[in-house]
Amino acid sequence: MGFHRLKYKKKTRQDMIDLSTQFMNVMATRRSVRGFSNEDIPDIVLENIIREVNSIKPSKLLRRLSLYRNKYNNREKNIITGQSNL
């Protein structure tokens, strides 16, 4: 499978601001509800998930983990010092 360059229309600065605000508003109201079942999952589904996880380059994964760790550490420091993230 080859990669194809993504074709997109460049957004204006105001469009980016408006879209990010809309996204933020949607995410502020989103809640996760986890439900579990006893249904079997086809082996190929699990194999595909594992294959995808294994395809992540270590540097990309480490960069993501670093971002999460920094965000968490900053949040903890702000809670301790009484500072707001807003």
C-alpha positions as CSV (number, residue, x, y, z in Angstrom):
1,M,0.0,0.0,0.0
2,G,1.5,3.3,-1.1
3,F,1.0,6.7,0.5
4,H,-0.8,9.4,-1.3
5,R,-0.4,13.1,-0.6
6,L,-3.4,14.5,1.3
7,K,-5.2,17.0,-0.8
8,Y,-6.8,19.8,1.2
9,K,-7.9,23.3,0.9
10,K,-5.8,25.6,3.0
11,K,-7.9,27.3,5.8
12,T,-7.7,31.0,6.5
13,R,-6.5,32.1,10.0
14,Q,-10.1,32.9,11.0
15,D,-11.4,29.5,9.7
16,M,-8.8,27.8,11.8
17,I,-9.7,29.7,14.9
18,D,-13.5,29.1,14.3
19,L,-13.0,25.4,13.7
20,S,-10.7,25.0,16.8
21,T,-13.3,26.7,18.9
22,Q,-16.1,24.5,17.6
23,F,-14.0,21.4,18.3
24,M,-13.1,22.6,21.8
25,N,-16.9,23.1,22.5
26,V,-17.7,19.6,21.3
27,M,-14.9,18.1,23.3
28,A,-16.0,20.0,26.4
29,T,-19.3,18.1,26.3
30,R,-18.0,14.7,25.4
31,R,-18.1,11.9,27.9
32,S,-16.8,8.4,27.6
33,V,-18.9,5.5,28.7
34,R,-17.2,2.1,28.7
35,G,-19.2,-1.0,28.2
36,F,-18.0,-4.5,28.0
37,S,-19.5,-7.6,26.5
38,N,-18.7,-11.3,26.3
39,E,-18.7,-11.3,22.5
40,D,-15.7,-12.7,20.7
41,I,-13.5,-10.5,18.7
42,P,-12.3,-12.0,15.4
43,D,-8.5,-12.8,15.6
44,I,-7.8,-10.7,12.5
45,V,-9.1,-7.6,14.3
46,L,-6.7,-8.1,17.2
47,E,-3.9,-9.0,14.8
48,N,-4.5,-5.7,12.9
49,I,-4.4,-3.7,16.1
50,I,-1.1,-5.3,17.1
51,R,0.3,-4.9,13.7
52,E,-0.5,-1.1,13.7
53,V,0.9,-0.6,17.2
54,N,4.1,-2.4,16.2
55,S,4.4,-0.2,13.1
56,I,4.7,3.0,15.2
57,K,8.3,4.3,15.0
58,P,9.9,4.4,18.5
59,S,10.8,8.1,18.1
60,K,7.1,8.9,17.4
61,L,5.9,6.9,20.3
62,L,8.5,8.4,22.7
63,R,7.6,11.9,21.5
64,R,3.9,11.2,22.3
65,L,4.7,9.8,25.7
66,S,6.9,12.8,26.4
67,L,4.1,15.2,25.5
68,Y,1.7,13.3,27.8
69,R,4.2,13.2,30.6
70,N,5.0,16.9,30.4
71,K,1.3,17.7,30.3
72,Y,0.6,15.5,33.3
73,N,3.6,16.9,35.3
74,N,2.6,20.5,34.6
75,R,-0.9,19.8,35.6
76,E,0.3,18.2,38.9
77,K,2.5,21.2,39.6
78,N,-0.4,23.6,38.9
79,I,-2.6,21.6,41.3
80,I,0.0,21.7,44.0
81,T,0.7,25.5,43.6
82,G,-3.0,26.3,43.0
83,Q,-2.4,27.7,39.5
84,S,-5.0,27.2,36.7
85,N,-4.3,25.7,33.3
86,L,-6.8,28.0,31.7
